[in-house]
Amino acid sequence: MLGAIAGDIIGSVYEFDNTSDPAFPLFTEHSQFTDDTVLTLAIAEHLVTGKDLVDLFHEAVADHPACSWGRGFYRWAVGLVRLPYMSYGNGAAMRVSPVAWWANTERELLGLAEAVTTVTHDHPEGIRGAQATALAIWIGLNGGDKGDIRREVTAEYGYDLDTPLDAIRESFVFDETCQGTVPPAIRCVLEADDYEHAIRNAILLGGDSDTLAAIAGSIAEPLFGVPEAIAVPALDRLTPELHAILVRFFERAGERK
């Protein structure tokens, strides 16, 4: 979960200003959390408190109105709509990481991933992207390695996880769909040796940088851990309220294991 948040914050300044510099700074004075972090923590709060997730999503936009919201989600939230809108956007995958830390079985994991996704993203591709991301995180949390992630996610969800990033990069464009974001984000982890490497892979791919990095970061965290040099500046950029949600979540998640 912290891996997703740090990836989001690092990617925030590159989303609309992609970089090809491998030595790009991880944090700048303009690095900040976006909707990816806010919705990730809304799901965390839902799991801990049982509060209605639609209400929490509506409140998230009201509390953070200038947070780079996706247009469809923003219209849904400010309109106080309660029904899903058949989205297959990559927001389904970037916010799902809490369920992997919360679930005690794979069956519970996939059920939770679908439940927290379908309140907005009820298109099959949205559900597929969320469940594939959650499963990749779960595999790492339960002792699996990159090879396990490649095999199991490919077998269950049919994503192409074999095409190298160098080949993807040649034709990669800004893509806000799950099917266009989740496979390359996973690939960023498969080609990484540590957490920072996975994030740099995601940013250098271009496109929707904060969400690519959030998804890649969420999967990289259980495999590699988030180094203190990245965790501390990321946490420092959260509001006290968001930081408190993160702390409460891990306290309760730990109690459930």
C-alpha atoms as one frame of an Amber mdcrd trajectory, in Angstrom:
protein
   0.000   0.000   0.000   2.778   2.424   0.864   4.363   1.266  -2.381   1.341
   2.517  -4.311   1.301   5.831  -2.450   5.008   6.487  -2.986   4.713   5.548
  -6.660   1.808   7.944  -7.081   3.673  10.818  -5.432   6.858  10.207  -7.425
   4.902   9.975 -10.670   2.764  13.045 -10.007   5.140  15.518 -11.657   5.725
  13.324 -14.720   2.118  12.473 -15.658   1.779  15.339 -18.113   5.507  15.995
 -18.491   7.046  12.613 -19.265  10.789  12.234 -18.885  13.351  10.097 -20.696
  16.147  10.900 -18.251  17.046   7.711 -16.302  18.441   9.894 -13.495  15.231
  11.863 -12.955  14.721  13.015  -9.334  12.346  10.851  -7.359  11.002  13.800
  -5.375  10.782  17.490  -6.210   9.158  20.424  -4.459   6.103  19.822  -6.649
   5.730  16.096  -5.895   2.367  15.452  -4.245  -0.274  12.787  -3.794  -3.063
  12.563  -6.341  -6.423  10.839  -6.605  -4.579   7.500  -6.681  -3.481   7.921
  -3.058  -6.750   9.424  -1.836  -8.856   6.572  -3.226  -6.410   3.912  -2.036
  -6.805   5.266   1.485 -10.591   5.546   1.084 -10.669   1.798   0.429  -8.410
   1.253   3.433 -10.823   3.232   5.599 -13.765   1.255   4.225 -12.094  -2.032
   5.160 -11.250  -0.852   8.689 -14.489   0.956   9.549 -17.102  -0.656   7.329
 -18.221   2.770   6.148 -20.084   2.822   2.849 -17.507   3.007   0.064 -19.641
   5.153  -2.236 -19.990   7.709   0.558 -16.239   7.607   1.180 -15.501   8.145
  -2.516 -17.920  11.089  -2.655 -16.309  12.565   0.458 -12.832  12.063  -0.993
 -13.606  14.349  -3.912 -15.327  16.900  -1.690 -12.324  16.972   0.658  -9.703
  17.040  -2.123 -11.372  18.841  -5.055  -8.132  19.742  -6.862  -6.562  16.287
  -6.826  -6.232  15.477 -10.563  -9.438  13.449 -10.659 -10.375  11.472 -13.739
 -13.206  13.206 -15.544 -15.672  10.328 -15.393 -15.033   9.645 -11.719 -15.219
  13.339 -10.852 -18.612  13.751 -12.566 -19.867  10.628 -10.789 -18.698  11.872
  -7.386 -19.788  15.510  -7.537 -23.141  14.370  -8.889 -23.494  12.139  -5.802
 -24.328   9.257  -8.117 -24.633   5.920  -6.333 -24.670   3.535  -9.304 -21.528
   2.423 -11.183 -20.829   3.800 -14.632 -19.346   0.794 -16.456 -15.806   2.137
 -16.360 -12.726   0.123 -17.310 -10.320   2.913 -16.369  -7.046   2.194 -14.632
  -8.371   3.752 -11.427  -9.720   0.297 -10.613  -6.171  -1.052 -10.353  -4.349
   1.891  -8.806  -6.593   1.974  -5.712  -7.031  -1.766  -5.016  -3.857  -2.549
  -3.043  -5.423  -2.440   0.481  -7.425  -5.601  -0.188  -4.227  -7.632  -0.675
  -2.958  -6.599   2.769  -6.390  -7.204   4.337  -7.488 -10.551   2.904  -6.675
 -13.831   4.622  -7.418 -16.132   1.680  -7.163 -15.827  -2.079 -10.907 -16.270
  -2.345 -11.451 -13.371   0.041  -8.897 -11.331  -1.879 -10.625 -11.699  -5.237
 -14.062 -11.107  -3.741 -12.915  -7.919  -2.022 -11.151  -6.724  -5.169 -14.359
  -7.099  -7.132 -16.507  -5.534  -4.398 -14.427  -2.365  -4.007 -14.116  -2.030
  -7.785 -17.687  -2.474  -8.958 -19.039   0.515  -7.040 -17.751   2.497 -10.026
 -15.846   0.230 -12.426 -18.297  -2.558 -13.210 -16.983  -3.230 -16.714 -15.343
  -6.690 -16.971 -11.997  -5.085 -17.891 -12.125  -2.897 -14.794 -12.747  -5.909
 -12.567 -10.068  -7.902 -14.392  -7.476  -5.164 -13.915  -8.243  -4.769 -10.220
  -8.194  -8.499  -9.507  -4.993  -9.056 -11.485  -3.241  -6.282  -9.575  -4.519
  -7.539  -6.230  -3.419 -11.081  -7.058   0.090  -9.917  -8.033   0.432  -8.114
  -4.691  -0.987 -11.120  -2.817   1.529 -13.465  -4.431   4.395 -11.291  -3.215
   2.936 -10.984   0.263   2.676 -14.747   0.502   6.250 -15.566  -0.439   5.952
 -15.756  -4.213   8.475 -14.284  -6.611   8.388 -12.515  -9.962   8.134 -15.802
 -11.811   5.077 -16.773  -9.774   3.448 -13.436 -10.542   4.082 -13.839 -14.269
   2.732 -17.381 -14.380  -0.331 -16.956 -12.167  -1.506 -13.589 -13.482  -1.047
 -14.734 -17.089  -2.915 -17.969 -16.418  -5.807 -16.313 -14.575  -6.217 -13.092
 -16.552  -4.582 -13.653 -19.917  -2.379 -10.563 -19.885   0.747 -10.465 -22.030
   3.560 -10.204 -19.489   6.317 -11.410 -21.813   6.834  -8.400 -24.087   9.917
  -6.469 -22.875   9.587  -2.843 -21.817  11.934  -1.798 -24.620   9.451  -3.178
 -27.132   6.442  -1.680 -25.319   8.101   1.740 -25.102   8.343   2.101 -28.879
   4.596   2.497 -29.294   3.430   3.307 -25.763   0.915   6.142 -25.473  -1.068
   7.757 -22.659  -3.650   5.087 -21.849  -6.101   5.331 -18.956  -7.616   1.869
 -19.392  -6.933  -1.131 -17.176  -6.028  -3.309 -20.144  -3.569  -0.691 -21.384
  -1.996   0.030 -17.992  -1.941  -3.073 -15.799   0.180  -5.373 -18.016   2.968
  -2.819 -18.598   2.904  -1.829 -14.913   3.426  -5.469 -13.934   6.164  -5.729
 -16.544   7.908  -2.770 -14.871   8.176  -4.927 -11.741   9.195  -8.083 -13.566
  12.182  -6.234 -15.058  13.187  -4.632 -11.735  15.785  -5.590  -9.140  14.381
  -3.416  -6.349  11.534  -1.032  -5.543  13.209   2.075  -6.947  14.049   0.249
 -10.162  10.383  -0.694 -10.637   9.302   2.923 -10.150  11.942   4.220 -12.552
  10.817   1.653 -15.127   7.243   2.916 -14.800   8.112   6.605 -15.069  10.442
   6.094 -18.025   7.733   4.180 -19.880   5.812   7.453 -20.179   2.074   7.889
 -20.423  -0.029   7.997 -17.243   3.058   8.085 -15.022   1.525   8.439 -11.565
  -0.899   5.571 -12.058   1.661   3.323 -13.738   4.015   3.967 -10.829   1.264
   3.470  -8.246   0.345   0.067  -9.674   3.964  -0.988 -10.157   4.834   0.296
  -6.678   1.997  -1.632  -5.067   3.280  -4.887  -6.602   6.960  -4.126  -5.978
   6.495  -3.387  -2.267   5.986  -6.956  -1.007   8.749  -8.247  -3.291  11.416
  -5.703  -2.408  10.165  -3.442   0.379  10.025   0.349   0.160  13.395   1.836
   1.180  13.377   4.409   3.947  14.810   7.036   1.601  11.571   6.783  -0.417
   9.088   5.956   2.345   9.923   8.950   4.536   9.525  11.731   1.937   6.379
  10.052   0.642   4.805   9.877   4.098   5.846  13.470   4.781   3.674  14.580
   1.867   0.479  13.044   3.253  -1.940  15.127   5.263  -2.250  14.150   8.945
  -5.709  12.735   8.199  -4.489  10.509   5.360  -1.465   9.391   7.353  -3.742
   8.425  10.267  -5.847   6.240   7.955  -2.708   4.430   6.801  -1.546   3.800
  10.374  -4.978   2.550  11.520  -5.214   0.259   8.522  -1.956  -1.535   9.199
  -2.782  -1.843  12.894  -6.091  -3.541  12.077  -4.715  -5.582   9.182  -2.022
  -6.926  11.500  -4.632  -7.898  14.090  -6.505  -9.962  11.473  -3.540 -12.162
  10.559
